[in-house]
Amino acid sequence: MSERIVIDPITRIEGHLRVEVEIQDGKVVDAYSSGTMVRLLEEIVKGRDPRDIWAYTSRACGVCTTVHSLSSVRAVEDALDIIVPPNAELVRNLMFCAQYLQDHVVHFYHLHALDWVDIVNALKADPEQASQIARSISNYPKSSPRYFSDLQKRLTSFVDSGQLGIFANGYWGHKAYKLPAEINLIAVAHYLEALEWQKEIIKVHTIFGGKNPHPHYLVGGMACSVNINEVNAINAERLAHVGTLFKEAKRFIEQVYIPDVLAVAPYYLDWGAIGGGLENYMAYGDLPTNGVRDISSFKFPRGVIIGRNLSEVKDIDAKDEEQFKEFISHSWYAYSDGDQVGKFPWYGETKMNFTGPNPPYDQLNVEGKYSWVKTPRWNGYPMEVGPLARMLVGYASGRDEFKDIVDSTLQKLNVPVDALFSTLGRTAARALETQLVANWSMEFFDQLISNIKNGDERMANTERWDPETWPLEARGVGMTEAPRGALAHWIVIKDGKTDNYQLVVPSTWNSSPRDPEGQMSAYEASLIGTPVEDPEQPVEIIRTIHSFDPCMACAVHLYDEKGKYVHQVNTF
């Protein structure tokens, strides 16, 4: 006999994602992912000046706070044939790197670690042993017995008072938690350390973009000027501060984040065979070193892997109208020519057709429409996007940096390459690419300083800013890699205004409902076969979905198949 449970929302931050699963004999046998919020930014930006669209699309998310702006300005630059100066490209890269470093650390410690770490169990830890373990895996200075003892006392006072605060109402004591008490204590300590550190690296956005979230961008470059002697410009002092922030970030990644992931992973190696889901992976690539038109210069390479075949990486053409299509057969939208067709984004439509019940649902109507998320496909294939896809494409492309860091990690954990195709692999991939990005950030910073020292202070190209110089109609696409995966904006410009605009975001690829052929997308497919010890405390389901870093709310509510409230997990 099967049982359906509902987790709504399943995310710990930003947005609204509902997951319904069928459980039979202790395992998930079917799953449905539903986005339960709609924004319609595509309709909001129609008729506006294309040069202003980045400021609107930036508000799609306050977490991936720069990537929509970057995609937007790139889409306009592509449509109008604008080349940005090298310094602007470097600054964009540095802002990209800062976002990744902050976002990935926040994801591991604050959005995902509590799926693996039992907070209350840390009370049983021996601070002396915790110190010995911490010192054996890292030279991070905050590792003394006194440090862990003081932290444990603070945590004990929270528990004794019944006020766990940010750690309240978790599934503490669940059989799925396997870490020794001492590693749990180390993880709690670094959870708090990461809260303090993450607010520093993001200052890079404020220095170059004026603020965070939603720093300023500019079609043709960046909206900041460089003058090492001018107090109101990007001067020597501010550049030095940027360099310090990236050095400190690299140190935190190497001394805290990476060692913690490697300390936790050995206790969950069985999760190297759970949560793999789809066998297709896609990355648009980014971090150009010779301009966005030279794809071969990207630090993150572009490509598609089909059927987990790491011997072949297929090419992507974002302007090929047969490669990319969005379907709505199970989405609360309507196409003018029918719900079973797929549309290339330049011809995309975002017309609401909501026929579902109002929350809380007894169950989604999974035979019909059940999500506000459209269903994109590449050449008809569902795709997983995100850190695992990026690392696999880099690895399969033969890039030495990717192969070295992946192979050495697999060797340390004594697991085969197939372990990458899993919940654990997805979590590890995010950490490994963070190490790569930390290294690359120093390269980009050094190159920017070198350019400035050589007298190149150009930050913008405004030659095509006059709409009188634009063609009557132009089409473009702006691609990037958000921390959560492949992101692209497609724009159609007519008579100097935005005629059509479509965002296809990482969560569209990963969280979308089934397509007309019945193919699952990444979230749904990843849950099939997942073991569930206790349906009323489905930490295993949450563990796999969170490994994607779904960017959609600040609590987890659990309902049974009748819509009855069962449990809530507060994390903020």
C-alpha positions in Angstrom: 0.0 0.0 0.0 1.3 3.4 -0.9 1.1 6.6 1.0 1.3 10.2 -0.3 3.0 12.9 1.7 3.3 16.6 1.0 6.1 18.9 1.9 5.1 22.6 1.3 7.3 24.6 1.1 10.4 22.4 1.1 12.9 25.2 0.8 14.7 26.9 3.6 14.9 30.3 1.9 13.4 32.3 -1.0 10.3 31.2 -2.8 7.6 28.5 -2.8 8.2 24.9 -3.8 5.8 22.1 -3.0 6.8 18.4 -3.3 4.4 15.5 -3.2 5.7 11.9 -3.1 4.3 8.4 -3.1 6.0 6.1 -0.6 5.7 2.3 -0.9 7.6 -0.2 1.2 9.8 2.6 2.7 10.9 4.1 -0.6 9.7 6.9 -2.9 8.0 5.4 -6.0 6.7 8.6 -7.5 7.2 12.3 -7.1 5.7 15.7 -8.2 7.4 19.1 -7.9 5.2 22.2 -8.0 6.2 25.9 -8.0 3.4 27.6 -6.1 4.2 31.3 -6.8 4.0 33.4 -10.0 5.7 36.7 -10.7 5.3 37.3 -14.5 8.4 39.5 -14.8 8.3 38.7 -18.5 5.1 40.7 -18.8 6.3 43.5 -16.6 9.3 44.4 -18.8 7.4 44.5 -22.1 7.5 47.9 -23.7 10.4 49.1 -21.6 13.8 50.4 -22.7 16.0 47.3 -23.1 18.8 49.1 -21.3 16.7 49.3 -18.1 15.5 45.7 -18.0 18.4 44.4 -15.9 17.0 46.5 -13.0 13.7 44.7 -13.2 14.9 41.2 -13.8 17.4 41.5 -10.9 14.4 41.5 -8.6 13.6 37.9 -9.7 15.7 36.9 -6.8 17.5 38.5 -3.8 19.7 35.4 -3.3 21.3 35.0 -6.8 21.4 38.8 -6.6 23.6 39.6 -9.6 23.1 36.9 -12.2 19.7 38.0 -13.7 21.2 41.5 -14.2 24.2 39.9 -15.9 22.1 37.8 -18.2 19.9 40.8 -19.0 22.7 43.1 -20.1 24.4 40.3 -22.0 21.1 39.7 -23.9 20.9 43.3 -24.9 24.6 43.5 -25.8 24.2 40.4 -27.9 21.1 41.8 -29.7 22.8 45.2 -30.4 26.4 43.8 -31.1 28.0 45.6 -28.2 31.5 44.6 -27.0 32.3 45.5 -23.4 35.8 46.6 -22.3 38.2 44.0 -20.7 38.1 45.7 -17.3 34.3 45.6 -17.2 34.4 41.9 -18.1 36.9 41.4 -15.2 34.7 43.3 -12.8 31.7 41.2 -13.8 33.8 38.1 -13.2 34.8 39.3 -9.8 31.2 40.0 -8.8 30.3 36.6 -10.2 33.0 35.0 -8.0 32.0 36.8 -4.9 28.4 35.7 -5.4 29.5 32.0 -5.8 31.7 32.1 -2.7 29.0 33.6 -0.5 26.1 31.6 -2.0 27.8 28.2 -1.8 29.0 28.6 1.8 25.6 29.9 2.9 24.0 26.9 1.1 26.1 24.3 2.8 26.0 25.6 6.3 22.6 27.4 6.5 20.4 25.6 4.0 21.8 22.1 3.7 24.0 21.2 6.6 21.1 20.6 9.0 20.0 17.8 6.7 23.2 16.0 7.7 24.1 17.5 11.1 22.1 16.7 14.3 22.3 19.9 16.3 21.1 18.5 19.6 23.5 15.6 19.4 26.3 18.1 19.6 25.5 18.5 23.3 27.0 15.0 23.9 30.3 15.9 22.3 33.7 16.0 24.1 35.1 19.4 23.4 38.7 18.0 23.7 38.0 15.4 21.1 36.2 17.9 18.9 39.3 20.1 19.0 41.6 17.2 18.1 39.4 16.3 15.1 39.2 20.0 14.0 43.0 20.4 14.2 43.6 17.1 12.3 41.6 18.3 9.3 42.5 22.0 9.2 44.7 24.7 10.5 41.8 27.0 11.1 42.8 29.0 14.3 39.4 28.7 16.1 39.8 25.1 17.1 40.8 25.0 20.8 39.0 22.9 23.4 37.9 26.1 25.1 36.3 27.4 21.9 34.2 24.3 21.5 33.4 24.1 25.2 32.1 27.7 25.3 30.0 27.0 22.2 28.6 23.9 23.7 27.6 25.8 26.8 25.8 28.3 24.7 23.9 25.6 22.9 23.1 23.9 26.1 21.5 27.0 27.5 19.3 27.3 24.3 18.1 23.7 24.7 17.5 24.0 28.5 15.5 27.1 27.9 13.4 25.5 25.2 14.5 28.2 22.8 16.6 26.7 20.1 16.0 29.8 17.9 17.4 29.2 14.4 17.8 25.5 15.3 14.3 24.9 16.6 12.0 22.1 15.5 14.4 20.1 13.4 14.2 16.3 13.1 16.9 15.9 15.8 17.5 12.4 16.9 16.3 10.9 13.5 18.0 7.6 12.6 19.2 9.2 9.3 21.7 11.3 11.2 25.0 9.5 11.4 27.7 11.9 12.5 29.6 11.5 15.7 28.7 14.1 18.3 32.1 15.9 18.0 31.7 16.5 14.2 28.2 17.7 14.9 29.7 20.2 17.3 32.3 21.3 14.8 29.6 21.8 12.2 27.5 23.9 14.6 30.5 26.1 15.3 31.2 26.7 11.7 27.5 27.3 11.0 27.9 30.4 13.2 31.3 31.3 11.8 29.9 31.3 8.3 27.1 33.6 9.3 29.7 36.2 10.2 32.0 35.6 7.3 29.4 35.6 4.5 28.5 39.2 5.0 32.1 40.3 4.3 32.8 38.8 0.8 29.6 40.3 -0.6 31.0 43.8 0.0 32.7 43.3 -3.3 29.3 43.9 -4.9 28.9 47.2 -3.0 32.4 48.4 -4.1 31.8 47.7 -7.8 28.1 47.8 -8.0 27.1 50.3 -5.4 25.0 48.0 -3.2 23.9 44.5 -2.4 21.5 43.0 -3.1 20.8 44.1 -6.6 24.1 45.9 -7.5 24.2 48.1 -10.5 25.0 46.9 -14.0 25.3 48.7 -17.3 24.6 47.7 -20.9 28.1 48.1 -22.4 30.1 47.6 -19.3 29.9 48.5 -15.6 28.5 51.6 -13.9 31.7 52.3 -12.0 34.8 54.4 -12.8 38.4 53.6 -12.0 40.8 56.3 -10.8 43.3 55.1 -8.2 43.6 58.7 -6.8 40.0 59.7 -6.8 38.0 59.4 -3.5 34.7 58.8 -5.3 36.0 56.3 -7.8 37.3 52.7 -7.6 40.6 53.9 -6.1 43.7 52.2 -4.8 42.2 51.8 -1.3 39.0 50.1 -2.5 40.9 47.9 -4.9 43.2 46.8 -2.0 40.1 46.0 0.1 38.7 43.9 -2.7 41.9 41.9 -2.8 41.8 41.4 0.9 38.2 40.2 0.8 39.0 37.5 -1.8 42.1 36.4 0.1 40.1 36.0 3.3 37.4 34.1 1.3 39.9 31.7 -0.1 41.2 31.1 3.4 37.8 30.4 4.7 37.0 28.0 1.9 40.2 26.1 2.3 40.3 26.0 6.1 36.6 25.6 7.0 34.3 24.7 4.1 36.3 22.0 2.2 37.5 20.3 5.4 34.0 20.1 6.8 32.6 18.6 3.6 35.4 16.0 3.6 34.8 15.3 7.3 31.0 14.8 6.9 31.0 12.8 3.6 32.6 9.5 4.9 29.6 9.0 7.2 27.2 9.2 4.3 28.9 7.3 1.5 25.7 5.4 1.0 24.2 8.6 -0.3 26.7 8.3 -3.2 24.1 5.9 -4.7 20.9 7.8 -3.8 19.3 10.8 -5.5 21.0 10.7 -8.9 17.8 11.1 -10.9 18.4 12.3 -14.5 21.3 11.2 -16.5 21.6 14.4 -18.6 23.6 17.5 -17.5 23.9 20.9 -19.0 26.1 23.9 -18.4 26.1 27.2 -20.3 29.5 28.1 -18.8 30.9 31.4 -17.8 33.9 33.4 -16.5 35.3 34.5 -19.9 39.0 35.3 -20.1 38.8 36.7 -23.7 35.2 38.1 -23.9 31.9 36.3 -23.9 32.1 35.5 -27.7 35.1 33.3 -27.2 33.4 30.3 -25.5 36.7 28.4 -25.4 38.1 31.0 -23.0 35.5 30.3 -20.3 36.7 29.0 -17.0 33.5 27.1 -16.7 33.1 25.3 -20.1 29.8 25.1 -22.0 28.2 21.8 -23.0 25.7 19.0 -22.5 26.3 15.4 -21.3 23.7 12.8 -22.3 23.2 9.5 -20.5 26.1 10.1 -18.1 28.5 9.6 -21.0 31.6 11.4 -19.8 33.5 10.7 -23.1 31.4 13.2 -25.1 30.3 16.8 -24.5 27.7 18.1 -26.9 27.6 21.7 -28.2 25.0 24.2 -27.2 23.5 26.9 -29.5 21.1 29.1 -27.6 19.8 30.6 -30.9 19.0 27.2 -32.4 15.2 27.2 -32.2 15.1 23.4 -32.2 17.4 22.9 -29.3 15.5 24.9 -26.7 11.7 24.7 -26.1 9.5 25.3 -23.2 6.3 23.3 -22.6 3.3 24.0 -20.4 1.3 20.8 -20.6 1.5 20.5 -16.8 1.9 24.2 -16.0 -0.7 26.8 -15.1 -0.2 28.7 -18.4 -1.8 28.8 -21.8 -0.2 29.0 -25.3 -2.2 30.5 -28.1 -1.6 27.5 -30.3 -2.3 24.8 -27.7 -0.8 23.4 -24.5 1.1 20.4 -26.1 3.5 22.5 -28.2 6.9 23.7 -27.2 8.0 27.2 -27.8 11.5 28.7 -28.4 11.9 31.6 -25.9 12.0 34.3 -28.5 8.4 33.3 -29.3 7.5 32.4 -25.7 4.2 33.3 -24.0 3.5 33.8 -20.3 -0.3 33.8 -20.1 -1.8 32.5 -16.9 -4.3 29.7 -17.0 -4.8 28.7 -13.4 -7.4 26.0 -12.9 -6.1 24.4 -9.8 -7.3 24.5 -6.2 -6.3 27.0 -3.7 -3.8 25.9 -1.0 -3.8 23.9 1.1 -4.5 21.2 -1.5 -5.6 17.7 -0.6 -3.4 16.6 -3.5 -2.1 18.2 -6.7 -4.0 17.3 -9.9 -0.9 15.7 -11.4 -2.8 14.4 -14.4 -3.4 18.0 -15.4 -1.6 21.3 -14.6 0.1 21.4 -11.2 2.9 24.0 -11.2 3.6 27.7 -12.0 7.0 26.5 -13.5 7.2 25.8 -17.2 9.0 22.7 -18.5 12.1 23.5 -20.6 13.8 20.8 -22.7 17.1 20.7 -24.7 16.6 18.7 -27.9 13.7 17.0 -26.1 15.8 15.9 -23.1 15.2 16.9 -19.5 18.4 18.4 -18.0 19.9 18.7 -14.6 21.7 22.1 -14.2 23.9 23.4 -11.3 27.2 22.6 -9.6 27.2 18.9 -10.5 26.5 19.7 -14.1 29.2 22.3 -14.3 31.8 20.0 -12.6 30.8 17.1 -14.9 31.0 19.2 -18.1 34.4 20.5 -17.0 35.6 17.0 -16.1 34.3 15.5 -19.3 35.8 18.3 -21.3 39.2 17.2 -20.1 40.0 20.4 -18.2 43.0 19.7 -15.9 41.7 21.8 -13.0 38.4 19.9 -12.9 40.0 16.5 -13.4 42.6 17.0 -10.7 40.2 18.2 -8.0 37.5 15.6 -8.8 39.9 12.7 -9.0 41.8 13.6 -5.8 38.5 13.9 -3.9 37.2 10.6 -5.2 40.5 9.1 -4.1 40.3 10.6 -0.6 36.8 9.2 -0.1 37.6 5.9 -1.9 34.6 6.0 -4.1 34.2 5.5 -7.9 33.3 8.3 -10.3 29.7 7.0 -10.4 29.3 8.3 -6.9 29.1 11.8 -8.4 25.7 11.0 -9.8 24.0 11.3 -6.5 22.8 13.5 -3.6 26.3 13.3 -2.0 28.0 14.0 -5.4 25.8 17.1 -5.9 26.8 18.4 -2.5 30.5 17.6 -3.0 30.5 19.2 -6.5 29.3 22.5 -5.0 32.2 22.5 -2.6 34.8 21.6 -5.2 33.7 24.3 -7.6 33.9 26.8 -4.7 37.5 26.0 -4.4 38.0 26.5 -8.1 36.2 29.8 -8.0 38.3 31.0 -5.1 41.4 30.3 -7.1 40.1 32.0 -10.2 39.0 35.1 -8.3 42.6 35.9 -7.5 43.6 35.5 -11.2 40.9 38.0 -12.2 41.8 40.4 -9.5 45.5 40.3 -10.5 44.6 40.9 -14.2 42.4 43.9 -13.3 45.2 45.4 -11.3 47.7 44.8 -14.1 45.4 46.5 -16.6 45.0 49.5 -14.4 48.7 49.8 -13.8 49.2 49.7 -17.6 46.9 52.7 -18.0 43.7 50.9 -19.1 40.9 52.3 -17.0 38.0 51.8 -19.5 34.9 50.4 -17.9 32.1 51.0 -20.4 31.4 51.1 -24.2 28.5 53.5 -24.9 28.9 53.7 -28.7 25.5 52.0 -29.3 23.6 53.7 -26.6 21.6 55.9 -29.0 18.5 54.0 -30.0 18.7 55.8 -33.4 21.7 53.5 -34.2 19.7 50.3 -33.4 18.1 48.1 -36.1 14.3 48.2 -36.2 14.3 44.6 -34.8 17.0 42.8 -32.9 17.1 39.5 -31.0 19.6 38.4 -28.4 20.3 36.0 -25.6 22.3 36.4 -22.5 23.7 33.3 -20.8 25.4 32.7 -17.5 25.7 30.2 -14.7 23.8 31.2 -11.6 25.0 29.4 -8.5 22.1 27.0 -8.9 22.7 26.4 -12.6 22.3 27.4 -16.3 20.5 30.8 -16.7 19.5 32.5 -19.9 17.4 35.6 -20.9 16.1 35.9 -24.4 15.0 39.3 -25.7 13.3 40.7 -28.8 13.7 44.4 -29.4 11.4 46.3 -31.8 11.4 50.0 -32.5 13.8 50.6 -29.5 11.5 48.8 -27.0 11.3 45.4 -25.4 8.8 43.4 -27.5 9.3 40.0 -25.9 11.3 38.7 -23.0 11.7 35.3 -21.5 13.7 34.1 -18.5 14.6 30.4 -18.3 16.2 30.0 -14.9 17.9 27.1 -13.2 14.9 26.2 -11.1 12.9 26.0 -14.3 15.1 23.3 -15.5 15.3 21.4 -12.2 11.9 21.9 -10.6 9.6 21.8 -13.6 6.7 19.4 -13.9 6.5 16.6 -16.4 6.6 17.3 -20.1 4.0 16.1 -22.7 6.0 12.8 -23.1 5.7 12.2 -19.4 9.4 12.7 -18.7 10.3 13.9 -15.2 12.6 16.8 -14.5 15.5 16.7 -12.1 13.8 17.2 -8.7 11.1 14.6 -9.4 13.5 12.1 -10.9 16.0 12.4 -8.1 13.5 11.3 -5.5 12.6 8.0 -7.1 14.0 5.2 -4.9 14.9 7.4 -2.0 14.5 5.5 1.3 12.2 7.2 3.9 12.5 5.9 7.4 9.6 7.9 8.8 7.0 9.6 6.5 6.2 12.1 9.2 9.9 13.1 9.4 11.0 12.8 5.8 14.5 14.2 6.2 15.8 12.0 3.4 13.5 13.7 0.9 14.5 17.1 2.1 18.2 16.1 1.9 18.0 15.3 -1.8 15.9 18.3 -2.8 18.2 20.6 -0.8 21.2 19.2 -2.6 20.1 21.2 -5.6 19.9 24.3 -3.5 16.3 25.1 -4.6 15.9 28.9 -4.6 12.2 29.1 -3.9 11.0 30.0 1.6 11.9 30.1 5.1 10.2 27.1 6.7 9.1 23.5 5.9 5.5 22.6 6.4 4.4 18.9 6.2 0.9 17.8 5.4 -0.5 14.3 5.0 -2.4 13.2 1.9 -5.6 14.8 3.4 -4.0 18.2 3.9 -3.7 17.7 7.6 -0.9 19.7 9.3 1.7 17.4 10.7 5.0 19.2 11.4 6.9 22.4 10.8 10.6 23.0 10.6 11.7 26.6 11.3 15.2 27.4 10.2 15.2 31.2 10.3 
